[in-house]
Amino acid sequence: MPYSGLSKRIAELPKSQIAKIIKIAEEDKSIISLGPGEPDFPAPKAVKAALKKAVDKDFTHYSPASGRKELLEAIAKKLRKENKIKVENPEKEIIATAGSSEAIMMAIMSTVDVGEELLIPNPGFLTYRPTVELIEGNPISYNLSSTDGFQIHTEEISRLCTEKTQGIIINSPSNPTGTVLKKKVLEEIASLAIEKNLLIISDEAYEHLIYGDAKHLSIGSLNGMQDKVLTLMTFSKSFAMPGFRLGYATGPSELITAMQRFHVYTSLSPNTMSQIAGITALEKCRKDVERMRKEYAKRRKVILEGLRQVQGLEIEVEPEGAFYAFPKITNGMSSVQAAEFLLEKARVLTVPGNEFGTQGEGFLRMSYATALPKINQAIGQLKKFMK
Ligand SMILES: Cc1ncc(COP(=O)(O)O)c(C=O)c1O
């Protein structure tokens, strides 16, 4: 008899298309995939060597729940230098996590009680909503619209706040839109957070992947925000290390300490060997990050130019960060219809925009973390089939 004891909470998790999409792309190599949200580059050579060395030197044991001291110190140095975030005591103000996915889960579990509210972007990264729901909190969407560049409207945030609102998740550069939040918007959100006593969970997974004149600014570096912002970072995107499962969070020591306590009951710590490789990434691989960013910048130009020539799609907002284009569908098809049509006829895999929330309906997410010849091939197919 099939197992029937699944919890209601798990049975009600949204059935994400992403896992299905990744499986299709893996199984059928004739499909040109603009689907998955991970770098196509291998991890930097020095990182791979450091990982191998860590295995040979028997760094195969558990690590402390906060993360290894040497890694926390390297992260603190990077946060101070690159993000202008003040860190006084790395062991109390930073936690290393199994990717930022784990940090998102732990941050929400540590700050939102049953029935309390957390503001989340719509469209936004697809784990925010189910994670809040899993703990019986209330995710409240704030709308991002292409008509104003997918920037956040602070008046809307203010209107959505109730006495149950614990905080807000912001994500810049954004998955799925590629939008980089403007400094003015970040300053307004910071003021509002102080006024309403909100925690800002700032997901900066794509912090280094910025193009043109855009600049990445960590909201945690703004004056007076040290105790109001939990900043989430990862090695997955900029350093092309998604399989290492390594990320980190920094913020108020009370919250970080709570997350460290909680870590004992989740994964205990991220992979010890990955943590050692992470130190090498931070200390020796900034050139690799820049090399990959430059390549993404080239691909971004090609995909945007190409998409402008595809009937039935429109680039309303130029993405300035991450590695996603988010064209609008203008031929009347829904997101799912367009993605299915393109997969079947053009053999190009895209992600329906509604996967990221109701405001993503009518859009497709196309990842350009794919080699240039494939992007060119995909554009050729889109031009041929999309009407
Ligand atoms: C916005 C955003 N945040 C967090 C993550 C999680 O990444 P990881 O758990 O690999 O650090 C992703 C991955 O796609 C993402 O797009």
The ligand as an SDF file (V2000), in Angstrom:
LIG
                    3D

 16 16  0  0  0  0  0  0  0  0999 V2000
   17.5870   34.9430   -4.6920 C   0  0  0  0  0  0  0  0  0  0  0  0
   18.1570   33.6600   -4.2450 C   0  0  0  0  0  0  0  0  0  0  0  0
   18.4110   33.4900   -2.9470 N   0  0  0  0  0  0  0  0  0  0  0  0
   18.9230   32.3440   -2.4820 C   0  0  0  0  0  0  0  0  0  0  0  0
   19.1920   31.2910   -3.3180 C   0  0  0  0  0  0  0  0  0  0  0  0
   19.7170   30.0210   -2.7180 C   0  0  0  0  0  0  0  0  0  0  0  0
   20.9870   29.7200   -3.1090 O   0  0  0  0  0  0  0  0  0  0  0  0
   21.9380   28.7680   -2.2830 P   0  0  0  0  0  0  0  0  0  0  0  0
   21.1190   27.9990   -1.3110 O   0  0  0  0  0  0  0  0  0  0  0  0
   22.5800   27.8960   -3.2950 O   0  0  0  0  0  0  0  0  0  0  0  0
   22.8970   29.6640   -1.5970 O   0  0  0  0  0  0  0  0  0  0  0  0
   18.9330   31.4060   -4.6860 C   0  0  0  0  0  0  0  0  0  0  0  0
   19.1610   30.2820   -5.6070 C   0  0  0  0  0  0  0  0  0  0  0  0
   18.6940   30.2290   -6.7150 O   0  0  0  0  0  0  0  0  0  0  0  0
   18.4050   32.6310   -5.1560 C   0  0  0  0  0  0  0  0  0  0  0  0
   18.1380   32.8070   -6.4590 O   0  0  0  0  0  0  0  0  0  0  0  0
  1  2  1  0
  2  3  1  0
  2 15  2  0
  3  4  2  0
  4  5  1  0
  5  6  1  0
  5 12  2  0
  6  7  1  0
  7  8  1  0
  8  9  2  0
  8 10  1  0
  8 11  1  0
 12 13  1  0
 12 15  1  0
 13 14  2  0
 15 16  1  0
M  END
$$$$
